[in-house]
Amino acid sequence: MKLKKIIKLIFFCAGTLILTILVYSIVPRVSNPSPEFQTELTYGNPIAKEVENILTPKEEPQRTRAVIILQNEKIVYEYGPTDKIMNTASIRKSIMGLLYGIAVNKGLIDINKTLVELEIDEYPPLTAQEKSATIQDLLMAKSGIYLPAQGEHDSQITDRPERGSHKPGSYFFMNNFDANALGPIFIQETGVSIGKFMEEYIAKPLGMQDFSEDNVIVGDPWFWPKKKSMHEQYYIYMSTRDLARIGAMVANNGRWGKKQIFPENWIKDSTTSYSNLKENHINYGRYDGFGYQWWIASDNKSIWADGYGERFLIINPNKNLTLVEQNFTGNSFLTTGLWLKNRNMDSGLENLIKAHLM
């Protein structure tokens, strides 16, 4: 009798554990809110039929893809679930560059402060040369700090320069240390979480339809062990249509509608190139410059944010045009794991570029 009770207890505990794991794996880490401050995007004149034919897939994409184009803040093309919350991946870095602009304008952050003044360190400890890097160096990806960082991949690992090989401010290298360190520095200096600051000073003024401060997560969303670091990676989950609002605001020199949301001088400063990537030892393809966490393509005077998993934000200020593509890479433990298993990189970038240039 006693043995039967023990067996029942074991099965009960095992069943409870399995159910808990199942629920944990399928429940989204982020969700689509319905904020009180949201406003509807309006529609403009649709793009030319020839451009629409280029953009619209001839067959169903291998994974969920959303594309939207805004011109003068109005939708001129839309495809897929543009309201679906997705991980913006490295596009987060460009958004962080904008957040710094607001904080600087409010006198909360001085980008000339060094890491030693900010009391910023790392594992292993930073050297005196590395600590002389400023916030501005981090924004330009010129910190000269070449240490493993959370969320890095591909060339960030294989092409990383030797530690101490370049002084801060002298050499561009797209290093996740710089981007990640900007997160805790921002929180430290402003005293406000990234999500809360972003909701107050970006989402509300732009009338975002799908944003909540809870959709900005510092640290791994799934609690997987990460590389040991004092500077956790932060994740920004956004819908494609809300991301397009940011691009449209940048395209219009910081304005949204009749209101100046961002300081115009910061938009100019952050989208000015401080590096000639053609002189760099790494081939950055379509980009030849880099601002404050924004990529620059000088041949067509466009500004880019680029995220792993084939997601892009393309801004053409001359045409007041914003093009955004996002691909769904999961928002729960299960869906993220399934994507990581096959890493489907299905993308419509080639056609997006064609549409941008027409």
DAZI-V664130 format. One record per run of one state. SS is the DSSP state (H for helix, E for strand, L for the rest). FROM is the first residue (numbers start at 1). TO is the last residue. If there is no record, write none. Layout:
[[SS,FROM,TO] [SS,FROM,TO]]
This chain:
[[L,1,1] [H,2,26] [L,27,41] [E,42,43] [L,44,48] [H,49,55] [L,56,64] [E,65,71] [L,72,73] [E,74,79] [L,80,85] [E,86,87] [L,88,90] [H,91,105] [L,106,113] [E,114,114] [H,115,118] [L,119,127] [H,128,131] [L,132,133] [E,134,134] [H,135,139] [L,140,154] [H,155,158] [L,159,175] [H,176,190] [L,191,193] [H,194,206] [L,207,212] [H,213,215] [E,216,218] [L,219,233] [E,234,238] [L,239,239] [H,240,251] [L,252,254] [E,255,256] [L,257,258] [E,259,260] [L,261,263] [H,264,270] [L,271,276] [H,277,279] [L,280,288] [E,289,290] [L,291,294] [E,295,297] [L,298,301] [E,302,307] [L,308,310] [E,311,316] [H,317,319] [L,320,320] [E,321,327] [L,328,332] [H,333,342] [L,343,348] [H,349,357] [L,358,358]]
